[in-house]
């Protein structure tokens, strides 16, 4: 049962390899075909026209063209540090605001810890502590706002921690698609006048035919009154005041940056997730909708008229998304 460490015994011989005649030895030629249209795609890879690793959440990168040279300094239209409307723009700011929303306790019980969390994350991201009050104010407005005209009681502050999932990662098998195929899914959908251009916008995308898997991250999924909703946080700057975040401006932003496409990909992903995880799942009964929340435009007194873009795909559209995007046996 004892173990002893000792020097290896000396053999006094060296290993010699037997030489062999290797004349005529050649590599075996590869005659197979590597499918160039197979891979892992994401929303950003579709709209940017090139493959990406899809390994990281997409924090408003498209709003800044994927560039890091965007002005990261505070805006000067008002008093510095006073309002979230004056907070710096750019990818770093987007990542910071997403991290805040990922970690904050939505409930009133967590109010006392919010300030400490905000201070810590401001320091982590290299922002001045003077922004603490503005960020805490944004949190108060966002969590206390009604997200729906139809359901005035639907507020994030009422969603307990055990009824939410943050950064929900998804994969789903994707059949071969082209920009034309993708655009055709949205043809004839009854939408507002500005959204009627969705098929035209999507068909203008330049990605090559692709199949394999679609991957992404949903910022937030939560359950409220038996229905499931998804949330995507947007840090886009639309203007100097709350009124700049009106429904028309948000619709234009949703269309300009292809967020409408992102939203429907995420809705399909959540639909598939629920169909696998929720016994007796029925889209009409269980799927509540999607909220794109423009954090700079949130005001608890003025939402959801300002700052909240809400939508719920029709049953027919969800069926077309399933048929047009999902790779199934026999498809």
Wavefront OBJ file of the C-alpha trace (Angstrom):
o trace
v 0.000 0.000 0.000
v 3.043 2.294 0.105
v 4.266 4.470 -2.753
v 7.954 5.128 -3.305
v 9.546 7.635 -5.656
v 12.898 6.518 -7.031
v 15.173 7.045 -10.032
v 14.510 4.839 -13.068
v 16.905 1.958 -13.579
v 19.585 2.449 -16.258
v 19.269 -0.006 -19.132
v 22.328 1.107 -21.107
v 20.679 0.710 -24.510
v 19.223 3.186 -26.979
v 16.154 2.611 -29.099
v 16.880 2.156 -32.775
v 14.175 2.113 -35.415
v 14.242 -0.388 -38.228
v 14.607 1.361 -41.553
v 11.987 0.577 -44.155
v 11.830 1.123 -47.869
v 9.132 3.794 -48.295
v 9.518 4.352 -52.008
v 6.211 4.919 -53.739
v 4.447 6.045 -50.563
v 1.883 8.752 -51.379
v -0.948 10.505 -49.619
v -4.424 9.309 -50.396
v -6.259 11.845 -52.594
v -9.434 13.404 -51.155
v -12.356 12.943 -53.517
v -15.158 14.056 -51.240
v -17.128 17.283 -51.385
v -17.181 19.780 -48.537
v -20.533 21.543 -48.365
v -19.782 25.269 -48.354
v -23.384 26.189 -47.582
v -23.433 24.414 -44.203
v -22.578 26.241 -40.996
v -23.749 27.974 -37.853
v -25.514 31.246 -38.580
v -26.821 34.080 -36.450
v -28.942 37.158 -36.988
v -25.834 39.328 -37.353
v -24.267 36.994 -39.936
v -27.410 37.193 -42.064
v -27.629 40.969 -42.037
v -23.919 41.644 -42.388
v -23.407 39.238 -45.273
v -20.547 37.311 -43.732
v -20.167 34.391 -41.362
v -19.487 35.037 -37.736
v -18.883 32.690 -34.859
v -22.256 33.464 -33.243
v -20.544 32.824 -29.918
v -21.401 36.103 -28.225
v -24.668 37.928 -27.570
v -25.462 40.692 -30.047
v -25.559 43.902 -28.018
v -26.743 46.513 -30.511
v -23.688 45.976 -32.704
v -25.724 46.570 -35.850
v -26.868 49.963 -34.571
v -23.244 51.107 -34.711
v -22.233 49.252 -37.841
v -20.098 46.841 -35.824
v -17.511 49.590 -35.335
v -15.696 50.521 -32.160
v -14.936 54.070 -33.298
v -18.342 55.427 -32.325
v -18.261 58.451 -30.024
v -18.110 57.028 -26.507
v -18.228 60.416 -24.787
v -21.283 61.850 -23.091
v -23.742 63.766 -25.222
v -23.761 67.524 -24.720
v -27.419 68.427 -25.274
v -28.060 68.529 -21.527
v -26.327 68.556 -18.175
v -23.717 65.758 -17.981
v -24.582 62.842 -15.664
v -28.178 64.058 -15.250
v -30.087 61.661 -17.497
v -29.730 58.355 -19.321
v -30.394 60.384 -22.475
v -26.954 61.950 -21.988
v -25.142 58.654 -21.385
v -22.320 57.866 -23.851
v -23.139 55.905 -26.975
v -21.315 53.043 -28.665
v -20.794 49.280 -28.350
v -19.211 49.578 -24.893
v -22.213 51.492 -23.583
v -24.513 48.873 -25.095
v -22.633 46.052 -23.391
v -22.684 47.938 -20.084
v -26.449 48.535 -20.190
v -27.096 44.908 -21.151
v -24.944 43.709 -18.253
v -26.915 45.925 -15.859
v -30.226 44.483 -17.068
v -28.833 40.956 -16.883
v -27.756 41.240 -13.250
v -30.268 43.591 -11.628
v -32.979 42.300 -9.292
v -36.299 43.356 -10.832
v -38.244 43.260 -7.574
v -38.711 46.104 -5.110
v -36.805 44.028 -2.574
v -33.665 44.502 -4.649
v -33.769 48.306 -4.762
v -31.199 48.707 -2.006
v -28.630 46.647 -3.894
v -29.094 48.368 -7.248
v -26.920 51.357 -6.464
v -24.004 49.146 -5.428
v -24.400 47.050 -8.579
v -24.479 50.159 -10.767
v -21.367 51.626 -9.128
v -19.446 48.370 -9.508
v -20.343 47.969 -13.182
v -19.627 51.613 -13.982
v -16.133 51.060 -12.598
v -15.730 47.767 -14.459
v -16.585 49.444 -17.771
v -14.537 52.572 -17.133
v -17.386 55.046 -16.610
v -17.466 57.787 -13.983
v -19.353 57.192 -10.748
v -21.359 60.379 -11.380
v -23.540 58.360 -13.768
v -24.943 56.307 -10.871
v -28.102 58.373 -10.357
v -28.901 58.462 -14.085
v -28.524 54.695 -14.456
v -30.557 54.007 -11.308
v -33.240 56.320 -12.675
v -33.289 54.362 -15.921
v -33.711 51.136 -13.965
v -36.567 52.599 -11.936
v -38.346 53.752 -15.097
v -37.761 50.515 -16.995
v -38.799 48.136 -14.232
v -41.784 50.217 -13.165
v -43.192 50.830 -16.644
v -46.258 49.113 -18.021
v -45.200 47.168 -21.109
v -48.643 46.740 -22.632
v -51.685 48.950 -23.213
v -53.826 45.827 -23.075
v -52.331 44.554 -19.815
v -51.511 47.591 -17.665
v -50.307 45.380 -14.822
v -47.553 43.830 -16.921
v -44.427 45.308 -15.329
v -40.959 43.809 -14.977
v -40.868 44.820 -11.310
v -43.612 42.235 -10.730
v -41.665 39.378 -12.346
v -39.962 37.223 -9.668
v -36.472 35.899 -10.275
v -37.713 32.305 -10.636
v -39.950 33.382 -13.541
v -37.184 34.804 -15.738
v -34.301 33.512 -17.824
v -31.493 35.832 -18.880
v -29.304 35.399 -21.958
v -31.188 32.303 -23.098
v -28.960 30.612 -25.661
v -30.611 28.701 -28.479
v -29.819 26.561 -31.482
v -32.282 25.269 -34.008
v -31.666 23.249 -37.187
v -32.060 25.470 -40.241
v -32.950 24.374 -43.738
v -31.299 25.892 -46.823
v -32.399 29.514 -47.185
v -31.649 32.481 -49.421
v -32.613 36.142 -48.968
v -35.537 35.552 -51.347
v -36.725 32.546 -49.325
v -36.527 34.559 -46.125
v -38.389 37.522 -47.610
v -41.189 35.314 -48.930
v -42.056 34.238 -45.373
v -43.190 37.793 -44.633
v -45.085 38.370 -47.892
v -48.684 39.413 -47.386
v -48.382 39.865 -43.638
v -50.778 42.531 -42.400
v -48.549 45.165 -40.824
v -48.334 48.931 -40.515
v -47.361 51.008 -43.537
v -43.675 51.326 -42.612
v -43.421 47.607 -41.854
v -44.867 46.731 -45.255
v -41.307 47.110 -46.553
v -40.027 44.135 -44.543
v -39.940 41.658 -47.477
v -38.216 44.211 -49.699
v -35.611 44.971 -47.041
v -34.912 41.308 -46.322
v -34.609 40.403 -50.001
v -31.877 43.037 -50.328
v -29.657 41.119 -47.889
v -26.485 39.697 -49.409
v -25.822 36.490 -47.497
v -25.028 33.381 -49.548
v -27.375 30.380 -49.444
v -26.924 28.859 -46.008
v -28.142 25.887 -43.996
v -27.124 24.139 -40.795
v -27.977 25.795 -37.487
v -29.282 29.140 -36.320
v -27.808 30.278 -33.028
v -28.480 33.256 -30.807
v -29.100 34.663 -27.359
v -32.394 36.087 -26.118
v -31.743 38.838 -23.574
v -34.687 37.918 -21.360
v -37.546 35.428 -21.277
v -40.146 35.773 -18.543
v -43.455 34.229 -17.541
v -46.427 36.351 -16.465
v -49.983 35.152 -15.886
v -49.362 31.874 -17.696
v -47.860 33.458 -20.811
v -44.251 33.681 -21.927
v -42.608 36.816 -23.286
v -39.201 37.698 -24.658
v -37.363 40.988 -24.207
v -34.507 42.504 -26.166
v -32.744 45.503 -24.637
v -31.824 48.279 -27.038
v -29.385 51.056 -26.141
v -29.840 52.946 -29.439
v -29.908 56.735 -29.223
v -32.913 58.080 -31.157
v -32.990 61.672 -29.932
v -32.580 64.168 -27.077
v -35.874 63.517 -25.285
v -38.393 60.793 -24.439
v -40.679 61.859 -27.284
v -37.960 60.835 -29.766
v -38.701 57.242 -28.757
v -42.246 57.274 -30.125
v -43.788 54.302 -31.911
v -43.028 55.650 -35.390
v -39.358 56.281 -34.624
v -38.952 52.875 -33.035
v -40.610 51.192 -36.030
v -38.159 52.940 -38.345
v -35.253 51.794 -36.169
v -36.603 48.238 -36.128
v -36.719 48.272 -39.914
v -33.433 50.122 -40.511
v -31.332 47.680 -38.501
v -33.346 44.559 -39.410
v -34.457 44.160 -35.792
v -37.816 42.976 -37.148
v -36.036 39.952 -38.619
v -34.132 39.421 -35.367
v -37.383 39.602 -33.422
v -39.069 36.925 -35.523
v -36.043 34.619 -35.365
v -36.139 34.948 -31.579
v -39.902 34.383 -31.468
v -39.452 31.180 -33.461
v -36.637 30.089 -31.132
v -38.796 30.682 -28.048
v -41.724 28.929 -29.721
v -39.528 25.865 -30.268
v -38.071 26.058 -26.759
v -41.540 26.117 -25.199
v -42.764 23.293 -27.418
v -39.968 21.122 -25.994
v -40.128 22.271 -22.358
v -43.786 23.084 -21.677
v -46.244 20.145 -21.595
v -49.337 20.868 -23.665
v -47.767 23.968 -25.224
v -50.051 25.929 -27.526
v -48.862 29.107 -29.249
v -52.173 30.917 -28.929
v -52.534 30.097 -25.252
v -48.963 30.375 -23.998
v -46.997 32.784 -26.212
v -47.414 36.345 -24.945
v -45.252 38.313 -27.357
v -41.989 40.218 -27.701
v -40.875 43.560 -26.300
v -37.992 45.584 -27.705
v -37.201 48.021 -24.914
v -35.258 51.153 -25.852
v -33.631 51.865 -22.503
v -32.797 55.515 -23.157
v -36.443 56.261 -23.884
v -38.050 54.626 -20.862
v -40.342 56.666 -18.624
v -42.651 54.823 -16.237
v -45.316 57.497 -16.694
v -45.220 57.514 -20.516
v -44.651 53.845 -21.366
v -45.642 51.883 -23.332
v -46.401 54.776 -25.697
v -42.711 55.673 -25.651
v -39.697 53.396 -25.329
v -41.485 50.053 -25.741
v -41.924 48.353 -29.101
v -44.237 45.382 -28.603
v -45.323 42.759 -31.097
v -46.773 39.273 -31.310
v -46.450 37.350 -34.592
v -49.680 35.927 -35.931
v -50.245 32.180 -35.779
v -50.011 32.022 -39.573
v -46.665 33.822 -39.566
v -45.258 31.513 -36.897
v -46.351 28.550 -39.010
v -44.604 30.042 -42.056
v -41.457 30.637 -39.996
v -41.493 27.023 -38.832
v -41.964 25.755 -42.379
v -39.524 28.178 -43.992
v -36.645 28.013 -41.517
v -36.720 24.768 -39.561
v -34.911 21.734 -40.916
v -37.088 18.715 -40.222
v -37.048 15.087 -41.263
v -38.062 14.878 -44.869
v -37.719 18.632 -45.497
l 1 2 3 4 5 6 7 8 9 10 11 12 13 14 15 16 17 18 19 20 21 22 23 24 25 26 27 28 29 30 31 32 33 34 35 36 37 38 39 40 41 42 43 44 45 46 47 48 49 50 51 52 53 54 55 56 57 58 59 60 61 62 63 64 65 66 67 68 69 70 71 72 73 74 75 76 77 78 79 80 81 82 83 84 85 86 87 88 89 90 91 92 93 94 95 96 97 98 99 100 101 102 103 104 105 106 107 108 109 110 111 112 113 114 115 116 117 118 119 120 121 122 123 124 125 126 127 128 129 130 131 132 133 134 135 136 137 138 139 140 141 142 143 144 145 146 147 148 149 150 151 152 153 154 155 156 157 158 159 160 161 162 163 164 165 166 167 168 169 170 171 172 173 174 175 176 177 178 179 180 181 182 183 184 185 186 187 188 189 190 191 192 193 194 195 196 197 198 199 200 201 202 203 204 205 206 207 208 209 210 211 212 213 214 215 216 217 218 219 220 221 222 223 224 225 226 227 228 229 230 231 232 233 234 235 236 237 238 239 240 241 242 243 244 245 246 247 248 249 250 251 252 253 254 255 256 257 258 259 260 261 262 263 264 265 266 267 268 269 270 271 272 273 274 275 276 277 278 279 280 281 282 283 284 285 286 287 288 289 290 291 292 293 294 295 296 297 298 299 300 301 302 303 304 305 306 307 308 309 310 311 312 313 314 315 316 317 318 319 320 321 322 323 324 325 326 327 328 329 330 331
